[in-house]
């Protein structure tokens, strides 16, 4: 049985804060922003927590772009990597190729350097910010590097072949042939204009008479 649980979520951007999960029935449009969230949990029968991990992300660069500015996972305050992992923080963004590689970090709780993650509950490992730049739903592929995913006893997630390392999400974006919607004129506005014009016409007619 697997001993690592990974959750890969797409979240709405509510004024710069993660909101609900993206809805496939309510696709994003060009300019919309959203969050990519990765959570992890130790699911051993006797869990001890995680002390390190790293992930890779592949995205379609002609449709979405990462907008974490600056992209600086080394900063302990950056949500790109959990604050639990204070050691070996890093990661590389390439918005041209559509990749984020070796995004991760580690901890050594026994020495007071960071803390464990995912003990008895899913906890956020990474939060990334994206913006839509092109139409058409986009694939987003997450790869968890099990060879860099460590448990507190020093064992690796890679030692268990049943652990999943590849997860895929589809970012819901309006299709390329989606027509531009032009709002229909309001009947109330039309009546308001007409009612405003009638008195003017009456005055002009009275002057002529």
C-alpha positions as CSV (number, residue, x, y, z in Angstrom):
1,X,0.0,0.0,0.0
2,X,1.2,3.6,-0.7
3,X,2.6,5.6,2.2
4,X,2.4,9.0,0.6
5,X,-0.8,10.9,-0.3
6,X,-0.6,13.9,-2.7
7,X,-3.4,16.2,-3.6
8,X,-3.2,18.4,-6.7
9,X,-5.7,21.3,-6.7
10,X,-6.7,24.2,-9.0
11,X,-8.1,27.0,-6.9
12,X,-9.9,30.3,-7.8
13,X,-8.2,33.6,-7.3
14,X,-10.4,35.7,-5.0
15,X,-8.7,39.1,-4.7
16,X,-5.2,37.4,-4.6
17,X,-6.3,34.7,-2.1
18,X,-7.0,31.0,-2.9
19,X,-10.8,30.4,-3.1
20,X,-12.9,27.4,-4.1
21,X,-11.9,24.7,-6.6
22,X,-12.0,25.6,-10.3
23,X,-15.3,24.6,-11.9
24,X,-15.1,22.9,-15.3
25,X,-18.6,24.3,-16.0
26,X,-17.3,27.9,-15.4
27,X,-14.1,28.1,-17.5
28,X,-11.5,30.8,-17.1
29,X,-11.0,33.6,-19.7
30,X,-7.9,35.4,-20.9
31,X,-6.6,37.6,-18.0
32,X,-8.1,35.4,-15.3
33,X,-5.8,34.2,-12.5
34,X,-5.8,31.0,-10.4
35,X,-3.7,29.0,-8.0
36,X,-2.1,25.6,-8.2
37,X,-1.9,23.9,-4.8
38,X,0.0,20.8,-3.9
39,X,-0.7,19.1,-0.5
40,X,1.1,16.1,1.0
41,X,0.5,13.6,3.8
42,X,2.3,10.7,5.4
43,X,-0.2,7.8,5.3
44,X,1.9,5.1,7.0
45,X,0.0,3.0,9.4
46,X,2.1,4.7,12.0
47,X,2.8,8.1,10.4
48,X,5.9,10.1,11.2
49,X,5.6,13.0,8.8
50,X,7.7,14.2,5.8
51,X,11.0,16.0,6.1
52,X,11.5,16.9,2.4
53,X,10.2,16.7,-1.1
54,X,10.6,18.2,-4.6
55,X,8.2,18.5,-7.5
56,X,8.2,19.3,-11.2
57,X,5.4,21.0,-13.1
58,X,4.7,21.1,-16.8
59,X,2.2,23.6,-18.4
60,X,1.3,24.9,-21.8
61,X,3.1,28.2,-22.0
62,X,1.0,29.5,-24.8
63,X,-2.1,29.3,-22.6
64,X,-1.0,29.9,-19.0
65,X,2.0,31.6,-17.3
66,X,3.3,31.6,-13.8
67,X,3.0,35.0,-12.2
68,X,4.8,34.5,-8.9
69,X,6.9,37.7,-8.8
70,X,9.6,37.2,-7.8
71,X,9.8,33.5,-8.3
72,X,12.0,33.0,-5.2
73,X,11.4,29.7,-3.4
74,X,14.6,30.3,-1.4
75,X,12.7,32.9,0.6
76,X,11.3,31.2,3.7
77,X,8.2,33.4,3.4
78,X,7.4,32.3,-0.1
79,X,4.4,30.0,-0.5
80,X,6.2,28.3,-3.4
81,X,7.6,25.9,-0.8
82,X,6.1,25.2,2.6
83,X,7.6,27.2,5.5
84,X,8.1,23.8,7.3
85,X,11.1,23.1,5.0
86,X,13.8,25.7,5.7
87,X,16.7,23.8,4.2
88,X,17.8,23.4,0.6
89,X,14.9,25.4,-0.7
90,X,14.9,26.0,-4.4
91,X,13.3,25.6,-7.8
92,X,13.6,27.0,-11.4
93,X,10.8,28.6,-13.5
94,X,10.9,28.6,-17.3
95,X,7.8,30.4,-18.6
96,X,9.0,30.0,-22.2
97,X,9.1,26.2,-22.0
98,X,6.3,25.9,-19.5
99,X,8.3,24.2,-16.7
100,X,8.9,24.5,-13.0
101,X,11.7,22.1,-11.9
102,X,13.1,20.9,-8.6
103,X,10.7,23.0,-6.6
104,X,11.2,21.9,-3.0
105,X,13.1,21.9,0.3
106,X,13.8,19.9,3.4
107,X,13.9,20.1,7.2
108,X,15.9,18.6,10.1
109,X,13.6,18.9,13.1
110,X,16.0,17.2,15.5
111,X,18.4,20.1,15.0
112,X,15.6,22.7,15.2
113,X,15.8,23.4,11.4
114,X,12.3,23.4,10.1
115,X,9.5,20.9,10.9
116,X,7.8,17.9,9.6
117,X,4.9,18.1,7.1
118,X,1.8,16.1,6.6
119,X,1.5,14.3,9.9
120,X,-2.1,12.9,10.3
121,X,-3.4,15.5,7.8
122,X,-2.9,16.9,4.3
123,X,-0.7,20.0,4.5
124,X,0.2,22.5,1.8
125,X,3.6,21.8,0.2
126,X,3.4,24.4,-2.5
127,X,1.1,27.2,-3.7
128,X,1.8,28.7,-7.2
129,X,0.1,31.6,-9.0
130,X,-0.9,31.5,-12.7
131,X,-2.7,33.7,-15.3
132,X,-4.5,32.7,-18.4
133,X,-3.0,34.2,-21.6
134,X,-4.6,32.0,-24.3
135,X,-7.8,30.2,-25.0
136,X,-8.5,26.4,-24.9
137,X,-8.3,24.2,-21.9
138,X,-4.8,23.4,-20.8
139,X,-3.1,20.3,-19.4
140,X,-1.1,20.7,-16.2
141,X,1.2,17.8,-15.3
142,X,2.7,17.4,-11.8
143,X,5.6,15.0,-11.1
144,X,6.5,14.3,-7.5
145,X,10.2,13.4,-7.2
146,X,9.9,10.4,-4.9
147,X,13.7,10.0,-4.7
148,X,13.7,13.4,-3.0
149,X,10.6,12.8,-0.8
150,X,11.8,11.8,2.7
151,X,10.0,10.6,5.8
152,X,11.2,11.6,9.3
153,X,12.9,8.2,9.8
154,X,15.1,8.8,6.8
155,X,13.3,6.5,4.4
156,X,12.3,7.6,0.9
157,X,8.9,7.5,-0.8
158,X,10.6,6.0,-3.8
159,X,11.1,2.8,-1.7
160,X,7.4,2.0,-2.1
161,X,6.5,1.3,-5.8
162,X,2.8,1.9,-5.1
163,X,3.3,5.6,-4.4
164,X,1.9,7.8,-7.2
165,X,4.3,10.3,-8.7
166,X,2.4,11.6,-11.7
167,X,-0.8,13.6,-11.5
168,X,-2.6,15.6,-14.2
169,X,-5.2,18.4,-14.0
170,X,-7.0,20.2,-16.8
171,X,-7.3,24.0,-16.4
172,X,-10.8,24.9,-17.7
173,X,-10.4,27.8,-20.2
174,X,-12.9,29.0,-22.7
175,X,-12.4,27.4,-26.2
176,X,-10.5,29.1,-29.0
177,X,-13.7,29.5,-31.0
178,X,-15.7,31.0,-28.2
179,X,-17.5,34.0,-29.6
180,X,-17.3,37.4,-28.0
181,X,-20.5,38.1,-26.1
182,X,-22.0,41.5,-26.8
183,X,-24.7,42.4,-24.2
184,X,-28.1,43.2,-25.6
185,X,-29.4,46.7,-25.2
186,X,-31.6,47.2,-22.2
187,X,-35.3,47.8,-22.9
188,X,-35.4,50.0,-19.8
189,X,-32.6,52.2,-21.2
190,X,-34.4,52.5,-24.5
191,X,-37.7,53.6,-22.8
192,X,-35.8,56.1,-20.7
193,X,-34.2,57.7,-23.7
194,X,-37.5,57.8,-25.6
195,X,-39.3,59.4,-22.7
196,X,-36.6,62.0,-22.5
197,X,-36.8,62.8,-26.2
198,X,-40.6,63.2,-26.3
199,X,-40.7,66.4,-24.2
200,X,-37.9,68.0,-26.3
201,X,-39.8,67.3,-29.5
202,X,-43.0,68.8,-28.0
203,X,-41.1,72.0,-27.1
204,X,-39.6,72.3,-30.6
205,X,-43.0,71.7,-32.2
206,X,-44.6,74.3,-30.0
207,X,-42.0,76.9,-31.0
208,X,-42.6,76.3,-34.7
209,X,-46.4,76.8,-34.2
